[in-house]
Amino acid sequence: METLIPAITNPADEYHGTAPHRQLTRFRDVSAWGTGASNPEFEKNVAALIAVFRDACAEKPEGQRPLIIHVQYRPAWTDHPLHVSKVGPFGANGKQVCAIDFLEFAAPRVMRPEGPKFVYTLDETPPPAPVDPKKDAAPLPPPDEIIITSHGHSVFINTPLESILKKRDIKTLLIAGIATDLAVSTAVRTAQNLALTGKWGGRGNMADAAASARWTDGTSVFVEAQQDAPEDERGEDRLAVEMARIILIEDATRAFGKAGVDAQTVHNVHVESLRDFAEVRSTAEVIGAFH
């Protein structure tokens, strides 16, 4: 099967075959979430990451491009502060706008026959019209950006995310967005559990292995099997572990203050906890790997 995102074969091309998953909906009514927001560089860092991925999509041939997965959180409960029915004076000069939509600097870019178009809400742009086989119009190329909707904090529940990762043979998942202690944390933990059990990105953990023995080729995570390991605890390539690489971009996520604890402390504690589930990298490190 042809895949849009192949595994990386050149370790120097480190984040070449990756999907940055982002929970990037605007929490306009910040007061509903707590006191203040962490990480003042959040917007700048997310914008920089998107720019780097889009540059890579423009420069690389089809089959070697990264994939950007935009996730819009849409709560199911009508009294939720981010339900689509809620509007308020959250826009410029107190303009009445929805409490939730895509961040302006992180709007998904979808391809249409007339060219790329930015989408700020899921209701804004209809899906592309089907190609008429009687005409000479060529179908649109596989998208470099995908939009999915999540109705809960786990982006793997009732969404096509796991299927996308499998079908596109994605081995590395970079995660950023809002909120660090909610959707981001849940995405990291779920992704690691699925990778560990071989649900996507490799065979998973086939046998007991020391975390200190892990290594990466820039795409996946491996542990060599012991010489005397039984056959069912190693693959043909003598690996005890072959699983996806999960990277949390710590300064491209944001948390909010709660329970009398300031936002940056909430953010820092949750990032530290997630080190058991993912590599924790900075925006500068990720961008440096691309360059």
C-alpha positions, 0 to 999 in steps of 0.5 A: 500500500502506498503511504503518504508518510513513510518511515524515516530511513535517514536519521539526519532527516529526523522528523521527516515522516511525522504527524504533528497532532494539535488540539488547537481550538481557541479557548476564548472564554479563558475565565471558564478554565481558570486564572491566567495561561501558561507559556507566553510563547505558545502562539509564536511556537505553534505558528513556527512549527506549522510554518516548518511543516508547511515548508517541508510539504512544499519542498518534499515530493509526495510520499515524503511529506509530513502530515498535519492533523488538526483536531477541533474539540467540540463538547457534547454537552450544551452547557459546556463553556465551549459548546458550539452554541455559546457566543460572547464578547470574545472577539476584537472590541468585544465583538460577539463570536463563538467561544470555540474555533480554530486559532487564527494563527493555526487555521487548517489549510485545505486544498480546493480546486481553486487553490489552498484555503484556510478554515477557521471553523468546521462549518465554514468550508464544505467538503470538496466536490467529487471529481466527475470521471467524464471530465478531464479534471484530475483528483486532488492530491492526498492532503498534507493537512487533515481536520478531525473533530473530537467530542471528548478529551481523548482524540483517539475515541470515536475519531479516525486518528488511529486509522490515519496513523496506521494507513499512512504508516506514521511512525513518529507523532509530535503533540502540541496544543491546549490544554496541557493537563487535559487533551494534550495529556490524554493524547500522549498517554493514549498514544503511548499505550497504543504504541506499546501494545503494537496498535500502530507504529510497530510491533510494540513491546514484545518482551521485558526490556530496560528503558535505558536500552531504548534507541531511535533511528529518528523515527521509531523506538527500538530495544535489541533482544538478548542473544538468548531470548526466545523466538517469540520475544524477538522479531526477525530483526532480533528486536525486543521492542519496535514501537512508534516515537511520541514527542511532546513539544513542551513549549507548544502547549498551554495550561490554565491556573486552577485550584489556587495553583498558577497556570505555569505550575500546572503546566510544568507538573503535567509536562514532567509527569508525561516524561514517562510516556513520551520524549519531551522536546522544545520547539527549537529542538524540533525545528532544528531537527527539520533543518 
